[in-house]
């Protein structure tokens, strides 16, 4: 049985160079970075060098990079502190955000006297920018806009420059979950009106359990985790040095090889789209995922023409044939509910059919695409 990993939007294979770098740090630089002796200073140097490197990639100050356990923690830090410490009384978001944002906003709404508005979404998974401006222009309270750069389920790309300009005009704070974009796109935050971002290393061939928040200087944001003075006081607790170094190495390799690997994966995605169209009658591509100009090159979300009886075992069938992919996002895999993203954009008819997300990396091949499409075709026709 062939094994195929097409679930890179959930997590990516860690590069061998990253593993080697992490092992080296675990063996030789195991000191506590808060200690003042040589072992501690060596560990601290790794952390601060990584901070500088990430800041250089994103065009920001190193003091604006705060290490976290990943994107979910970064999202929670920003949104909760914005309400608690910055006087935010109105949050504008969308119903197709990652649950790290949606559930946080819903929890705050239930416990605090804040207003939450949801910007309209079209059938292609894009926000209505005119509606966003209408919400901003009519908002009389301190407002936070939280909209993700790239949707993790259908791959729609937000025009973050346009949103940032609108937020700047109406004096709103702008937070964008960039978990699916950093490491895959060049992003210069110095040219964008963005106050806060969230990033996870395991989405660009780094380790799990580490990420960072970009927090604009003098934003007034305050910590949620208290204890020591690590991470400029934003996040107490001894830093995970080997993970931070691994993230640094993964991001370095991602950006050094960005154009070559992007071109390779774009070609792979187009080949997957063409092969599905030519092989499986009635297949549909959700949102704008088949449009390389409007969606990320790293994934497709496909509505499969299947009867209700066979829909429930499709993922199981793919799995026993060695194929890893997702129904919606990995974060929902333990839930019996359908995708909240697809619920917002698909017709009732298409919601009755299974939709599968296939997501790609530099380690995938066209031979793997052929195998997956062959397995799908046989299952549909059986």
N, C-alpha and C positions, 0 to 999 in steps of 0.2 A: 504493500500500500504506500502510495506517495503521500508525503506530508507537505501541506501548503499553509503558510501563515499569511492570511489576508486580513489581519485585525490590528493594523499598525496605528489606527486612530485611538485604540484602547491602550496599547503600549507597544514599544518597539524593542527589537533585539538590541542588547547593549553591544557597542562596538568593542572588538578585542583590545584596541588601544586604550579604551576607557577602563576596561577591567584591569589591564596591566598597571595603569596609573593609580588606580584605587588600591590595588594590592600593595604597591610600593609604599603608599602613604600609610596604610594599615600596619605595615611591618616597621617602617623607619621613622614615621612622624606621628607617633601615637600620643604625644603629649596633649594635655588639656590646653586649648588655646587661650584660656584666661590665666594660665600660670605664667609667672615672670621669668622662670628659668629657661635655659636653652631649648629644651624639648617643647615647652609651651610657645616660645617665640617662633619656633620653626613651624608649628601647626598654625599659629596666628598668621604668619606670613602667607601660607597657602590660601587662607580665607580672604585676606585683603587683596592678594594678587588676582584671585578669581573675581572679586568684586570690581576691581579696576578693569579687568578684561571684559566682563559683561557690560559694564558701563560704556566702554569704548565701542562695543558692537552696536549698542542702542543709542549712542550719541547723548548720553546723560552723565551726571556726576556720580562718582562711585558711592557717595554718601546717600544716594537715592535708591540703591539696591539693597534690599533686606531679604536675607535668606529665610526660607520657610520649609515646611515639610512637603510642599507642593502647591498646586493651583487652588485647591479647595480651601486650604488655610489662608492663602493670600486673599482670596475672594471674601472670606469671612472677616478677616482683619479689616479690610478696607470698608466693607459695607456696614458692619457693626460700629466701627469707630466713627464713620462719617455721621451716623445718626446720633451716637452717644456724645461725641466730642466736637463735631463741626456744625451742629445745629441743623442738619438736614431734616426737613419735614416732609419732603416729597421725593419719591423715587420713581423714575421713569425707566422701564425695562421692557422686555418682550416675553411672550409666553413660550418662546422656543430657546430660551437661554439654558445653559447647563444647570443642573439642579443645585450645584454649589452656589449659584446666584439665586435661582428661583426659590429654593427652600429657605435660604437665609432671609430673603426679602419677606417671604410669607410669615416666617417666625417673628420678625421684627414688627410687621404690620399687626400681628395678633397681640403683641405685648406693648406696643407703643402707639401713641396718637400720631401716626404718620399716614400720609396718603400715598397710595401706589397706583400708578397709571401704566397701562400696557399699550405700547405703540402697535399700530395695525401691521399685519404681515400679509403679503400676497401669496398666491399659490406657488410661486417660485422660491418662497422662503426668504424674500427680501423685505426689509422694513419699508414702511411708507414714510419717506423723509419729510413730506409736507405735513403729515400727521404729527411727526415728531416735533417739527417747528411749531405747530399749533399748540401742542402740549406745553412746550417750553415758554411760548409767548404768553400763555394764559396762567402760568404758574406764578403765584404770589409768594410762595415759600422758598426757602433755601432748597435747591434741587440737586439730586445726584442722578445722572444718567448712567445706567449699567447695561451695555450692549456688547456682546462678544464679537471679536474680529472675524473669526471663521467658525461657522456652526459645526459642531463635532459629529452631527448625524448626517446632514445633507450637504455640508461643505460650502454653503453660501457665504460669500465674502462681503463684509460690511465696508462701506466707504467711510473709514475712520477719519479721514481728513475732513470730509463734509460734516460728519457728526461733531467732530472737535470744533470746527468753526461755528456751528450752531450753538454749541455749549458755551463757547467763548462770548458770542454775541449776547446771549441771555444770562450770562454770569452763573452758569450751572457747572458743577463738578462732573468730570467724565471719567468713568471707570470702564475698562475693557478687558475681559478675560481673553488673553492671547495665547492660551495653552496650545491651540492647534496651528498657530502661525509662527511664533518665535522658533528659530532653527530651520524653518522652511521658507521664510521670506525675509528679505532685507527690510528692517523697520528702523527708521530714524525718529525716535521719540522727540528729539529736539525740534523737529519741524512740524510736530502735531500738537494740538491742544488737548493732550491727555494728562490727567492727574495721577491715575493709578492703573497698573496692569497686574495680571497674575500669570505665572509661567510654571510649567512642570518639566523637569529634566527627562523623564522617561518617555516623553513624546518625540524626542530627537536623539534617540539611541544612547541616552544616559541612564543612570540608576533611578529606581523608584525611591520615594520617600524624601525627595529634595526638590526644591524649586525656589522661586523668589517673587517678591512683589517689588514693582517700581512704585515708589511713593515720592511724588514731587516735593522738592525742598520747601520747607516752611508751610507745608499743607496744614499743619496742626493735628494731624492724625496721631493717635495715642495707642499704646499697646493693649492687647487683650490677654497676654500671658505675662505674669509678673514673677519676679525673682531677681536674678542678676541683671547686669547692664549689657548683656550681649546684644549684638545687632542694633547698636546705637540706642538701646533702651526699648526698641520696638518689640523684641521677642526674646524673653528670658530663656535660659537653658543652654547647656553646653552644645556648641555647634557640631554637626556631623561632618567632620573634616574630610573624610574619604569620599563621602557623597558629594560634597561641594566641589572637591577637586575633580571628581568624575564628571559632574555637570559642566565644569569649565572645559575639560577636554572634549566632551561630546559637542558642546556648542562651537568650540574652535574648529573641529573637524567638519561640522555641519556647514559653517560659513565658508571655510576654505574650499569645500567641494560643492558649494551650493548650486552653481550654474550647471555643472556637469550632471549632478545627481537629479536636479530638477528636470532637466531635459530628458533624462532617461526615464524618470517616473511618469512624466507627461506622456511620453510615447507609449509607455505601458498602459496607462489609463485609457488612452485613445484606442489602443488595440483591444482592450477589454470591452469597451463600448461597442466597437465595430463588430467584434466576434459575437457578442450577445445579440446584437441586432440581426446579424446574418444567420444565427443558429436557432434562436428561440422566438417563435412568433408570439406577438402580444406582450413582449417585455416592455416595461416602462421605466423611465429614469426619473426619480423623484426630485422635486424642486428644480434647480438649474444645474444639477450635478454633471450632466452630459455636456455642458457648455464650459469649455476650459477658460473662457474669458470672465465668466461670472462665478465660478466655483474653484475651490482649491484643487490642485493637481493630485492630491494625496488620497482621494476617496471617491467612490460612487455609492449611491443608495438606489437599489433596484427593486421594483415591484414585480414579483414573479407571478405569471398566470397559472394559478393552481386552484384546485377545488378546496373547499373547507376541510374535507376529510384528510387531505394530504398536507395541508398547510402546517398543522401542528407538529409534524415530524420532520419538516424540512431541515431545520438546523441539526437535529439528531442525525439525519441521514448524511449531511455534509460532514459532520464530526466523525462518524464511523468510517468515512472515506478519507480521513486525514486532513480535512479542510477546516481551518479556523477562520471564522468571520463573526459578525454580530447582527442580532436583530435589535435595531436601535443602537444605543450606546452600551458599553460594558457596565457603566454605572447603574443600569436598569436591569441587569441580567437576573438579579434576585427578585425582581418584582413581577407580579402577574399582570400588571397593567401594560397596555400598549405604549408605544412611543408618544410622549407628549408633543414632540416636534411634528411627527407625521399626522397626529390628530388635528393639528392646527392647519395643515396645508393640503391634505388629501381629501378626495371625495369619499362619501360613505361607501361607494362601491369598491374603491381601491383599498380602503381601510380593511375590508374583509379578506384581502389577499396578503400573503406574506411579503414583507419588504426586508431586504438584506443589505447591510452595509459591508462593502469590500474596501479595505484601505491598504495602501501600498508603501513600500520602502525600496531602497536601493538593493535590497537582498532578494527581491522578487524577480520573476522571469516570465517571458511570454509562454514558455512551456507550461508553467504553472497555471496561467490563464486558460490555456487549451484544456488542461485536465479538469479544472473547475467547471468550465462550460460544458464539457462532455458529461460530467457527473450530473449536472443540473438537467441537461437535455434528457438523459436516460430516465431520471426520476420523474420528470414531467410527463414523459411519454409512457411510463410503465403503468 
